[in-house]
Structure formats: structure tokens, C-alpha cells
Amino acid sequence: MATQIELARQGRITPAMAQVAQDEGLELEVLRSRVAAGLVAIPANPGHEGLKPCGVGQGLRVKVNANLGSSPDRCDPAEEAAKLKAALEAGADAVMDLSTGGDLKALRRQVLDNCTVAVGTVPIYQAAVNAAAQDRGVVDLTADDIFSVIEEQAREGVDFMTVHCGVTRHALERLRTEGRVTDIVSRGGAFLACWIIANQAENPLYEQFDRLLEIARAHDVTLSLGDGLRPGCLADATDRAQISELITLGELTQRAWDAGVQVMIEGPGHVPLDQVQANIQLQKRLCHNAPFYVLGPLVTDVAAGHDHVACAIGGALAGWAGADFLCYVTPSEHLALPGPDEVYEGVVVTRIAAHAADIARGRPASIARDRAMADARRRMDWEAMFSLCLDPQTARAIRQKTPPAESEVCTMCGKFCAMRLIRDYFHPGGRK
């Protein structure tokens, strides 16, 4: 079976490419050439039935991912189903199942069976949970344990996988001499770092990268090369450990493309506002302009309870600077596992950031949507306003909660509405 990138190189247009080109308003040949060059990835495992393919990368709309999943302290399949429903209703372009509690295979099957957008995972999580079920630790995992989980999830239909291949012995030495405040905050990165230290051996995902590529190519799984050494606080941003890992990911990107495997690069993390643009430029330069997938970035460490806002601020700037895929955070980030309401809010706020970035990047459809909203507000056409909102459900509920005495206006200004006054006195004969 040929992969999307291989077929694109052969000059062939796949149904997934045709769908993405239509959704993005792009010429088919333009999209095909970008997929062939690795500048656009279309995570679409043929085993994921009911998937509507979505593209990530150069010249496309900035996409939004929602992280879902259980934990050992909170595992309810019904709640996970509700979280998936909330993410899709809020407009997520992809979801990741990061479950670490309960029956992981059943939870993942539930997501795949009910999800029309791309589904991602972090296979090392299941490998660690499997080991714990056998009274073993993460450091007792074998390479076969890890790769068997990767192959199992690929067969099930997972579209993209985060693999922390850049957490190497060399990178950990850089981390040790750096003197970070928060060391490693990536769960997958921590698992592999502990394994490397305990076994005094190289990361199997790096050392046996060709084995990983064989599995990914066989199922057309997009590899999301994870940032296991991403900064967990502003003080650690853009340090030697982070950049060392990024250099390695750039080298692995080329190897993946040569093997016919699609790639995305994951990025930070916690980054001060003044360093966001430089981080995007570094990634694009070091990783050959591969699609860039950022967690936030959060631009302050002190927004607990409102980290989704800190994420949106960083995400908007990152998207404007060239990031292609924004991973949301929710109000529960750093505090607790989110529920359906937090998932919905996290997706919407991150979609606002993505849309703002698309406008700044000059995307015609995004600019036109905002212009249409301005026209609807001038006309006081409330139904048109709701239809143009990124979150019509919330906008409509707020208006209905405090209905105005005159339906044409709102309760902010009422009869003193500036736009109506100007309409009646500045344009008494109607606006031309």
C-alpha cells in the first residue's frame, strides 16, 4: 500500500487530497505538490472508517486539536464519550486519546468508532500502563513492548502518533548540564528519559527508527515527532536541551520522508511572548518546513484556572508566525483532568486563536467571514451574526439570557445603540 506522500510524488490525487483541496479552496495540483514535498500532512489511516480527512501545513487553515482521555483517578467511558462529543461540537479538527486509566483499548475503540476527525495517540502511555498491569515499571519495558503497542494502534486505525524519538542520551546530557527549573514536563518524555537512565541504553524509538518507519508506512500513520524536552516554564524556553532535540527531529524528518512517511513536528510548551516567533522560525528552518504542531504555547506560568487564555494568546502569535496546528489546553490545565464543558471551552478559545492567525496570514475566507460579521452587525441581523460566530451556541444563549426590550438591539446600549442612531440620523434614506 502506498502512502499519501508516496502517491503525491507519483502525481496521483487521492480522495483525501481532493477533500482537503475542496475544503481549503486550493487547486488540486498545488495541494498535491505540497503533500509530495512534506509541507502538508494529511493524517488518514485507511483503517479509520468514517474519517473526513483534514490537511495540516503550508497554506492551509490553522487547525486545532483537543486532548481527551482518562486517568487512573478518573475513568468513566460515558464521560469520555461526552468529551469527544463536546470536542466535535466545538469544532476540533483532530482529537488525541491520551488515556492512562481503565480499559485503554476499549476507550480508544470508542473514540475511533465515533470520530469523524483524525485521531492521535501517544503509544508509550499504553506501553507504560501495560507494564504496570504486570507489576513492572516503565524502565522494565523492552523495545518489543513499545513497538508492539505502536503496531497494535496502527492496525486499529489511529491516524497520527506522538513518538518522542528526540529524547536521546545526548539530549539528556544537554538537559543535565543546562540546569532547568522544571526539567521534563512531557509525560512521554519522562518515561523514556527514565528508561534511558535506568538501562544505560539509547532510546529505542531513536535507535530503531527504521522499525518505526516500517510500521507507519504500512498503515499510513503520520508521525508526530514529539517534543519530550519542551520547556515546562518560561525560564526554560529556547534552551540547549529543547533546541538539541529539535535538531534531531529535523534529521528524523528527512529520514521519514525518504521512507514515504508523513511527519509533523511538535513544539513548546511554555514560551515568553517575545520568543514565540523565533521558536516557529527555528522549527521551520531546522525541520525543513514540516508542519508544526504547538502546545499553546502558554505565554505565562501564572494563569492556572485560565490557562486556555494564556494558550490562545500564544497560539494566535504562533499561528501568525507560521505554526500549522494548535493543541488546545483547557481551564483545568495543571489542575485536573478536564470534563466535557472544559473541553468545549478549550476548543472554542483555541479556534479563536487559530482564526485570528488566519486573518493575520491573509487567508481570504477568514477575512471575508469577519467582514460578513461586521455587515450583519450594521444591519442588526442577529441570525446572521449567530451563524457567523465561531461559537453560535454560546452567543445565542447569552443573548437569550437577558432579552432586550427592543428586539433590534441588545441590553448593552438598548435604545441608545450607536449603530442604530447613526443609521437613523446619518443615513436616514438608507445606506448606499
N, C-alpha and C positions, 0 to 999 in steps of 0.2 A: 504494500500500500504506500503510495506517495503522499507526502505531507503537503500542507498548504504552500509552504515556501518552495518545495520542490516543483510542484505543479505550476506555480507562478513563474519559476525560472524556465519552465518548458513552454511558456507563453500561453498557458491554459487558464481560463477563467472558471473558477469553481462556483457552485451555488452560494457558498459562504461569501466569496468575494463579490458576487453580484448583489447579495443582500446588503452588505456593508456599503458598497458604492451607491446603491439606491438611497439608503438611509442618510448617507453623508452628503449626497448631492455631488459626487465625484464621478469623473469619467472612468470607465472600467479599466482602461489601459493605464491611467495614472495610478489607480489603486494597485493593479497587478504589479507594476514596476516597483512600487514601494514595498509590497509584500516580498517580492523576489529579493530585494536588497536588505530585508530585515528591518526596514524602517517602520513597518506596520506589522503588528502581530494580530492574528485572528484566533483566539483560543477556542477551539471547537473540536473536541474529541468525538469521533464518529459514534462512539458508544453512548453519548449523552443524547437520548431521544427527546424530541420536543424543544431542542435548543434553537433560539433565534440568534445567529452569530452576530458578534459585535467586534469592531476593529479598535485597536489601541495603537496610537502612534502619530507619525508626522502628518500634519494637515487635517487631522480628524478632530471631532469634538472631544474636549477633555472628559474623560469617563470617571465614574465614581464606583468604588467597591464598598460593600458592607461586610464586616466581620461578624459572623454568627458563631454559635457553638456553646456546648455545655461545659461545666467544670465539675470536679469531684464534689464540691459543696452545693452545686445547683444543677440538677439534671432532670429535666421534665420534657419528654418528647413533644407534648402538646404545646408547651411554651416555645420550643424551638420551631415548631410549625408556625406559630403565631409570629415569631420574629422574622421568619422567611417571608410570610405574607406581608408584614409591615415594610420590609425592605423593598419588596417588589412594588407595593402600592406607592411608596415614596419615590420610586424611580431609579433604584440602583441598577447600574449596568452590569454588575457582577457581584457575587457573594463568595465568601470563603467560609467553609465549615472548619472551625478550629477547636472542635470538641475534644475534651480530655476526661469527661466523666460519662459513665453509663455505657451502653452498647454502641460503640463508635461506628461500627459497620451499619447498624440499623439506622442510626441518626443520619449518616451520610447518604444512605439509600433514600431516606425520606426527603432529603434536600434534592438529590438528583431527580427523583421521580416527580417533584412538584416545582421545579425551577426551569424557567424558560431562558434565563441568562446564564452566562458562563459561571462554572463552579470551580473554586480553587481550594486547595488543602495544603497543610504542612505535614508531610508524611512522618517526619521524625516524632511528631506528637503521638501518633498511634504506635510507633515502634516503642516509645518510652512507656506508654500505658500497657502494651503487651508484656513488656519486661516486668513491670510492677505486678501484673497478674500472676507471674511465675516466681514471685519473690526474688526478682533480680533488679538491679539498678540500671540506670541509663548507661553507666560505664561498663556494664556487662554485655551490652549489645554487640553482636557481630555484624560485619558488613552484610552478610546474608540476611540477617534480621531486618536491616534497614531497607535493602533492595527488594526484599520480598513484599514489604508493605507498599513500596513505590509501584511495583508491578501490579499488585492487587488493586490499588486505587486507579491505576491507569486502565485496567481491564473493566472496572466498574463504570468508567465514563467521565472521570474528573478531567476538566479542561485545562487547568493550569496548576502547577505545584510550586510552592516555595521550597527551594533547596539551598541550604547555607553552605555552598561549596567554597566560599572565600574565607571561611574560618579555618585557617591553616596554622601549622606550628609557627611559621614565620610571622604571621599576623598576630598571633597571641604574644609572641615575644615583643613585638612592637607595642602591643597593648600594655604589657607589664612595665616596660620602660617609660611609657607615656605618663603614667600616674594619673589615671582618670578619677573623677569623682564618683561616677556611678558604674564603672567597669562595663559589664554586659547586661543589657536590659532585654535583649531578644531571648525569648524562651528557647527557640530552636538553636540560637547561637550559644546559649549557656549549656544546653545538653551536649552539643558537640565539643565545646571547649573543655568541659569536664571529662568527656571521653578521651580526648587527645592527651590531657594531662595525666589521667589515671593509667592509660595504656602506653604512654610514651610512644605514640604512633601517629601517623598522618591521618587527617580527616578522610574517611572512606569515600565521601561524596566528591572530594577533590582528587584523591589518589586513583579512584576508579571512575573518573568522569566519563570515560568512553562507555562504560557499562550503563551509566545513567542515560547517556545519549541513545543507546540502543533501545531501551525501554520507551523513552519519549518519542523516538521516531516511529516505533511500531504502532503507537496509538495516537500519534499526532498530538501529544501533550505539549503545551507551551511551558517552558521552564522559566519560572520567575526566580531569577538568581537573587537570593535573599541577602539582606544587609544584617548579618548576625552581629556585626560590630557597630551598629548605628549608635549615635550618641543618645544617651538617655536623659541628658540635661543640657542646657545651653552652654555650660562651661566645657563640655566635652566635644562640642561641634567642630567638625572640619579638622580633626586631629590626625596624627600619623596612622593610628590604627584604622580609622574609617577610610582614609584615602588608600592605604595599603590594600585593604580588602577590595576597594573599588577597582584598583589596577588589575587585581587578579580576575575580577568579574569581567573586565574588558577583554582579557586574554581568553577566558572561557566562552565569551560571546562569540568570538570568531570561530572557535572550535565547534560550537553548536551549529552555527550557520553552515559551516563546511560539511557537517553531518546531516544537514537537512532538517534541523530542529529550530523551531521558533523560540525567541527569547524576549523576556522583559527584564529590566534591572530594577531592583528595589533600592529605595533611598531613605534618608533620615526623615523622621526622627524628631528630635528637638534641635532647632536651629534658630539663632537670633535673626531678626528681620533683615539686618544688613548683610547676612551671609547666605540668604536663600538663593538669590540669583547666581552667586558664584558656585554654589553646590550643583545647581542644574547644569551650568556651563561645564563644570568639571566632569560630570557624568556623561554628558553628550560627547565631550572630547575623548574621554578615556574609553568609552564603551561604544564607539563608532555610531553614535546617534540611534542606538537601540531604544525602543520605547522605555520610558522612565516612569516608575510606579512609586509614589512617595506616600509615607505615612504622615499625613499632616502637610508639611511639618508644623509642629507646635512652636509658636514663637515666644512663649513664656512658660516657666515651670510652675507658676503660682495660680493657675486658673482652675484648680480642682473643683469639680461640680459644673464647670463651664468650659471644659477642655475642647468641646466641639467648636466653640467660638474661636479659641486660640488656633485650632486646626484649620478653620475656614480662612482666617487671616493669612496664615502661612500658605495654605493651599491655593488661594487666589493669586498670590505673588508667584508661587512655584509654577502654576499653570501658565501665567503670563510669560514667565521666563523660559518655558518650554517643556515642563512636566506634562506627561500624557495621561496619567491615571492617578487619581487621588483616592487614597484609602481613608475612609471616614474614621473619626472617633466619636464617642457618644458622651453625654454629660456624666456617665458613670466611669469614664476612663480614669485609671489609677485608684478607683474607689471600690468598684463592684462589677459583677457581671451584669451587662445591660439587659433590660426586658424589652418587650415589643415597642413600648412608647419611646424609649430612649433610642432604639434602632431607627424608628421612623424619623425622629428629630435629627439624629446624626446624619442620615442620608440627605434630608432636605437641606440642612445647613451646608453640607459639603457640595451639594448640587448648585447652591447659590454661588459658592466659591468657584466652581468649575465654569458656570455660566459667565461670571464676571471676567474670568480669564479668557474665555472665548471671545468676549466683546473686545477686550484689550488686544487680542491677537488678530482682530479684524474679521472674524467669522461672520459672513453676511447674514446667515439665518438667525444668529443670536442678536445681532444689531437690529434686524428687522422686527424681531419679537419685542424688543424694548420700545421701538418706535410705535408698534401697534398698541402697546400698553399706554403710551403717552396719548395717542389718539383716542383710545377708549376712555381715559380719564377726562380728557377735554369734553367728550360727548356725554360724560357721566353714564356710560353704558356698563352697568355693573356686571351683567352676564359675560360680556366680552372681557372685562377685567379678570373675572374669576377664571375664565378659560385660558387666559394668558399667564396666570400665576404659575410659578414653579410648584406651589403647594395650594391648589384651589380649595382643598378640604378645610384647611386651617383658616384661610382667608374668609371663606363663606361663613364658617362657624363664628368668627369674631364679629362679623357684621350682624349676623342674626342674633347674637347675644345682647346687643344694645341697638335695637332698630331706631332709626331717626323719625322725627315727627313728619318730615317730608321725605318721601322715598328717593328723590333725586339726589339728595346729599347724604352726608354721614354725620355722626354725632360729634365729630371733632369741631366743626365750624357751624353746622346747622344752616340757618337762614343767612349767615354771614359768609358762606362759601365763596372764596375768592374767585374760583373759576366760573361760577355761575354769575357773579356780579360783573365780571369782565365780559362774559358772553352777552349779558343783557344790556350793558351800557357801552361797551367798547365795540361790540359787533351787533348792534340792535337789529340790523337787517339780515343777520345770519353771516357766518364766516364763509369767505370765498376761498 
